[in-house]
Amino acid sequence: MIAIRGATSVDKNEKEEIMKKSIELFEQIQKQNYINSITSIIVSVTKDITAYNPATAIRYEENLINTPLMCVQEAEMDNSPKGIIRVLIHCDSATQKHVYLHRAKELRPDLEDFNV
């Protein structure tokens, strides 16, 4: 089992935006990794994301009805960016490529191969 990280950003605290960006992130992680099975997914959000639960969007869009998903509020640190959704996927996978999209790319400047 391995863990694959990912993050994205939203520009608006609106249900449609949260759903769209959460699903986009999950699909990019799947596209860039060879995931055989998912054990669980932890999602965290910055405190300004309140309009919809990203874990719910992923669960229903990807039909992960029997997969444990949990959403928590990210710890707030000085100068932390707002509007960030992070995921941690525990899975069996032949690869471990972390994916950072949109403004979340700034969270990991040490990664050379950013996508989207």
C-alpha positions in Angstrom: 0.0 0.0 0.0 1.1 3.5 -0.8 -0.2 7.0 -0.3 -0.7 9.5 -3.2 -1.0 13.2 -2.5 -2.8 15.9 -4.4 -4.2 19.4 -4.1 -6.1 21.9 -6.0 -7.6 25.3 -5.5 -11.0 26.9 -5.8 -11.6 30.6 -6.6 -15.2 30.6 -5.2 -16.8 29.0 -2.2 -19.6 27.6 -4.3 -20.9 24.0 -4.6 -20.3 23.7 -8.3 -16.7 25.0 -8.2 -15.9 22.7 -5.3 -17.4 19.7 -7.1 -15.7 20.5 -10.4 -12.2 21.0 -8.9 -12.4 18.0 -6.5 -13.4 15.7 -9.3 -10.8 17.1 -11.7 -8.1 16.5 -9.1 -9.2 12.9 -8.4 -9.4 12.1 -12.1 -5.9 13.6 -12.8 -4.5 11.5 -9.9 -6.1 8.4 -11.4 -4.9 9.3 -14.9 -1.3 9.7 -13.9 -1.1 6.7 -11.6 -1.8 3.0 -12.0 -4.1 2.5 -9.1 -5.4 -1.0 -8.6 -7.6 -0.5 -5.5 -8.3 2.3 -3.1 -8.3 1.6 0.7 -9.3 5.1 1.9 -9.2 8.8 1.0 -8.7 11.7 3.4 -9.7 15.1 2.1 -8.8 18.4 3.9 -10.0 21.9 3.1 -9.0 25.3 4.2 -11.5 26.9 6.6 -13.0 29.1 3.9 -14.4 26.1 2.0 -17.8 25.5 3.4 -20.3 25.4 0.6 -19.9 21.6 -0.2 -17.9 18.6 1.0 -15.3 17.6 -1.6 -15.3 14.0 -0.3 -19.0 13.8 -1.1 -18.3 15.0 -4.7 -15.6 12.4 -5.2 -17.6 9.6 -3.6 -20.7 10.0 -5.8 -18.9 11.0 -9.0 -16.5 8.1 -8.8 -19.1 5.7 -7.3 -16.9 5.0 -4.2 -19.8 4.0 -2.1 -17.9 1.3 -0.1 -14.6 3.3 0.2 -14.0 5.1 3.4 -13.7 8.9 2.8 -13.2 11.5 5.4 -13.1 15.3 5.2 -11.3 17.5 7.7 -10.4 21.1 8.1 -6.8 21.9 7.4 -4.7 23.3 10.2 -4.5 27.1 9.8 -1.0 28.5 9.6 0.3 32.0 9.1 0.3 33.0 5.5 -1.3 29.8 4.3 -3.1 30.1 1.0 -6.9 30.1 1.0 -9.3 28.0 -1.1 -7.2 24.8 -1.0 -8.5 21.2 -1.2 -6.0 18.5 -0.4 -6.4 14.7 -0.8 -4.4 11.7 0.5 -5.3 8.5 -1.2 -4.3 5.2 0.4 -4.1 2.6 -2.3 -2.4 -0.3 -4.1 -0.7 1.3 -7.0 2.3 0.6 -9.3 3.1 4.3 -9.3 3.2 7.2 -6.8 2.8 10.4 -8.8 1.5 13.3 -6.7 -0.7 15.9 -8.5 -1.0 19.6 -7.8 -3.3 21.7 -9.8 -4.0 25.4 -10.3 -2.8 27.6 -7.3 -2.0 24.5 -5.3 1.1 24.1 -7.5 2.7 26.8 -5.3 2.4 24.4 -2.3 5.1 22.1 -3.8 7.6 24.1 -5.7 10.1 21.2 -5.1 8.2 18.9 -7.5 9.5 19.3 -11.0 6.6 17.7 -13.0 3.5 19.7 -12.3 0.4 19.0 -14.4 -2.5 21.2 -15.6 
